[in-house]
Amino acid sequence: MTAIMRASVRGGSRAVLRALMAGCFAVTLAGCYQTEVAEKEYPTDYRQRHPIVLREGAQNVDILLGRNRGGLTPSQRADVVSYA
């Protein structure tokens, strides 16, 4: 330990350090306290438990064409194949 740390830990500083640690511990445990009780019933239908819905609709495929591009990228090629 350095001389500064030794000087700060001596005497009344130890009591302050202990009080500070106890306070931090108490604040940490206070976050675990919960007053609300879960009163809602758990839904039995899977559509209510997992409300994710997929819908098919119009889809746009953007393909950039131009000189000196060297062809389609693999992701663009996969888009064209899936569209076809």
N, C-alpha and C positions, 0 to 999 in steps of 0.2 A: 504494500500500500504506500502511496505517496504521503508526503508530510501534510499536504492539504487535506487529504481524505482522513488521515489520523486526527487532525485537529477538528474536523467537522463532526466526527463520530463521538468525540469525548463529551463527557458531562451531560448537559441538558439536551444536547443534540440527539443523543440516543433516544431519549423519551419522545422528542418531537418526531424522530424517524419512525419509532414504533407506532405512535398515534397516527401518523400519516399512512403507514402500511395497513393499520387496522381500518382506517377510514376507506381506503381503496378497496379493501376486501369486503367491507360492508356495502359499498356502492355496487360492487360486482354482484354480490348476492341479491341486492335489491332488484336487479333487473330480472331475476327469476320469479319474482312474486307476481301472481296473476289473480285478479279479482273476478274476471268474467268466467262464467260457466258456459260451456258449449251446450246450448239448448236446442239447436237445430238438429233435425233428424237427418241422418245420412241418406241420400237418395238411393233408391233401389234400382231405378232404371238406368241403364248404361248411357242413354242419351242425355240424361241430366248430370251424370257424373263426368262425362267426357263430351262437352258441347262443341267439339271441333267438327266442322262440316266442310267437305271439299266439293267444289262445284266446277264443272267444266264450262268454259265460255270461250269467247274470242281470244286469240293469242296472236301476238305480233312477233315476227322473227326479223331482227335487223341484221343485215349482212352488208358489210362495208366492202365496196368494190373500187378498184382504182388501179393505176399503173404502178408497176414495181412492187406489188404486194407479195408476190411469190405464192399465191394460193390462199386457201382458207385455213384458218387455225383449226386445231382439233375440236374445240368447242363449237365453232361455227359449222364444221362438217357434221357434227353430231346433230345439231339443230336442223340442218337441211335434210339429213337422213330421216329423222323422226317426223319431219313435216311431210316428206314424200310418202 
